[in-house]
Structures are given as C-alpha cells and as structure tokens.
Amino acid sequence: MSHSMTRRAFLGRAGSSALAMPFFARNLHAKGRVSANDRISVGLIGCGGMGTANMSVVLGFADSQVLATCDVYEPHRMGAKERVDYKYENENCSAYNDFRELLDRGDIDAVIIATPDHWHTRIAISACEAGKDIYCQKPLTLTIHEGKQLVKAAQRYGCVFQVGSQQRSSEEFRFACELVQSGRIGKVHTVRVFLPNGSAGGNSPNADPPDGMDWNMYLGPAPLVPFNKDRAFWSFRWFFDYSGGQMTDWGAHHFDIAQWGLGMDRSGPVSVEGTGTLPTSGRFETYTQFHVEYEYANGVRMIAANPEHGTKFEGTEGWVHVWRGGLIAEPKELLQEKLGPNDVHFYRSPGHERNWMDCIRARRRPICDAEIGHRSVTCAHLGNIALRLGRKLQWDPEREKFVGDEEANRWLFKPYRAPWRL
C-alpha cells in the first residue's frame, strides 16, 4: 500500500506494469505512450496561479492537449476547465477533486503538478507509479527524505520528470553558468544566493472553509487543523507544515543556479550554519530574515542572505551576478565573450514546458530532472534545519545524512497524517 487504503488496486496495477523498465530502455510506442504523430494528453493537478500559468503554455502547443483539471477548490478547477474548453471550442475537459481519479485515467500521458509544496512528493510518486510523465512545480519537496524517495521512483518507473525551476531554460542564467564553468572568472571561491525577505503576519480568525473547498483534502498528509485563509492559497508558503518560507520558495530557484554553476547538480555542500529571525506575532512560522553559510568539499563557500534577488559567483579574476532579466559582470567585457568549442556549453532548452514535451517524445532527460530538483532544494532544507537548530551541521551529500548528529537527522523526515503514506 502506498498512499491510501482505497487505492490498493490502482497501485497494484501500476507497480506491476511494464513501465518499471530502465529509463533509456523505454519505448515511445509502448502502451500508454504517445506516437510521433499523436498529441500528448495532459492533466493539470493544482489549478492556482502557477498551475494555470504552466497550463497556458501547454495550451499553446499544437502537439499536446489538456484533458483534465484537478483541484480541491472548485472555483479553481472549474475555472481551469472553462479555459481549456474555450481553447478547444468544446466541453470535453474533465474536472476532479481527487488527483487519484485523474491518475487512474489511461488516456492521460502526462501531468502538471502545481499544488502546495507538501503535496508535491506524494502526488508525483503516485504519478510515476501510474506511468505518467511529470512536470512538478518547485520547491520539489517538503523534506529531504521525500526527495530521496521521489528520485528513486522517477528512476524506477522511467518517467520524463521536469522540475519547474524554469531559470535553467533562460539564456542569461545558462550563459552566466557557462562563463563560470569555462573559467572566465578564475577559480570560484564564493557564491552568493540573494533571497527576498519572508513575511510576518497571519492574523485571520479560523472559519468555515469557503464553498467548494475540500479542506481535509487540501491538508492531506499535513496535520489536521481548522480552516484559516492564512494557511490556504498563496500564503501556505509561510507555514512549515506546507512549505519552508523564502528559503525554499525563491531558494529553490537561486540555489538551483548556484548548484548548476558550481557543477554540483548531483551533489551538495558538506556543512551549513546560520542565523535567522522568526515572526514575533501572527500565525506565520517561517524565517523573515536569515544569513546561512555553506561550504563545499572543494572549499567554495555559498552564502544565502536577504534581501535581493539572484545568484552571484565570485572568483579570483572577476564575478558574475545573474537574476531574472539581468546579468552583470566584472570585468564588464565578460558579457561580450563568445564561448568557443573548447569551453563549457550547457544543455540548451527552448523553454521549460517545451523542453518537457520534446523530451517526452524523445524519451530523454529534460533540463531539470528529479535528482537535480531534489539536490537544489536540499540546500534550502539544510538551511532551514540549521536555522532551527542554531548550530553548525556537517552534511554527507553522498549518504544524504548529517554526520554524527541524530537530532539533526530527525529533521530529514516529517510523518504523514493517516491514511496518507510516502
């Protein structure tokens, strides 16, 4: 049994299917897979702002079609359905409250997961087991243990898994990381991850859920608490039961670029320590300000602090600072560099959702696969754990455990509320 007593048969079928073959051995024309001339059928799970943004891009592709939407809040799922029906000039899009009903459909090839963070892993593993290809929003996980299990599932079932760290598909971020890896700023000694301040607040009273809201399903594996609008919709990110504040929210983006530029996509730092400020009033729980320092085995330091944006690589011969829509460097001439055939050239993506679709057809890895997304958000989780424990921690990126610190290792896992299981 994987996630619910009522879905035993569903997971039994999925777990025993031919979709468990290794990634590169899978056949595009296998049962449940698209052919080169067919549209890729897509389901959307989580129909809020990010979900509808991703869906809007996919709706613009001629080689895909959205067949279903799913959200625990009826206005969101029906709004997304109406948008799909308008696009295709029909009323054929189905709408679900329970993601398991969508995943049980054999005519859906791929899913976009854009729920609150605490649902990402459980739904994504179920989607792997159901034979779906996956685009999952960042931050990929709520805990490091979730990430390890999700990477195993993605590898076991061979799904094309794209994490929504879309900065990797932007020219300025790729070029900055290519300059760093090609040695244009000399030997890197420091990388600075700039993150905005978090929020304090959360003073709304408990109330009945709004009409059309399945609050129990919204909470899912998280603890059962009364409905409060401060815990729902966009502000869920300020509660540790559902997210990790700006450390994970924007951190998942900018740590991702730091790891890319440092060549650490499959690894991570070896120590972490920091200090931070928590809200002094209201319900919000996550850090409003922080300063966290990491060290890699090669001696490179990474510093995450407020309140700016972007990632800055500092080397012995210069620096590069990149953020969305911006790229500056010292010396300035670096930005006019033309990288040659002997320089480092990273994966070129035509756009994050487009890259995912192309990789579904080609059965190859997208630009930000499950392990990359897991390793990037691990940096954020390590930062939050260090802040909460208030001391320096030693991390083993190969075993993915703290060294000689059982108290810290207990923070790698968060139990699920029954009947949900990881």
JODATA-V465833 format. One record per helix or strand. SS is the DSSP state (H for helix, E for strand). FROM is the first residue (numbers start at 1). TO is the last residue. If there is no record, write none. Layout:
# JODATA-V465833
ss->SS from->FROM to->TO
ss->SS from->FROM to->TO
This chain:
# JODATA-V465833
ss->H from->5 to->15
ss->H from->18 to->20
ss->H from->23 to->25
ss->E from->40 to->45
ss->H from->49 to->59
ss->E from->64 to->70
ss->E from->73 to->73
ss->H from->74 to->88
ss->E from->94 to->96
ss->H from->99 to->103
ss->E from->110 to->113
ss->H from->117 to->129
ss->E from->133 to->136
ss->H from->144 to->157
ss->E from->161 to->163
ss->H from->166 to->169
ss->H from->171 to->181
ss->E from->188 to->194
ss->E from->213 to->213
ss->H from->215 to->219
ss->H from->229 to->231
ss->H from->233 to->238
ss->H from->246 to->249
ss->H from->251 to->262
ss->E from->271 to->278
ss->E from->287 to->295
ss->E from->301 to->305
ss->E from->310 to->315
ss->E from->318 to->323
ss->E from->326 to->330
ss->H from->332 to->336
ss->H from->352 to->362
ss->H from->370 to->389
ss->E from->393 to->396
ss->E from->401 to->402
ss->H from->406 to->412
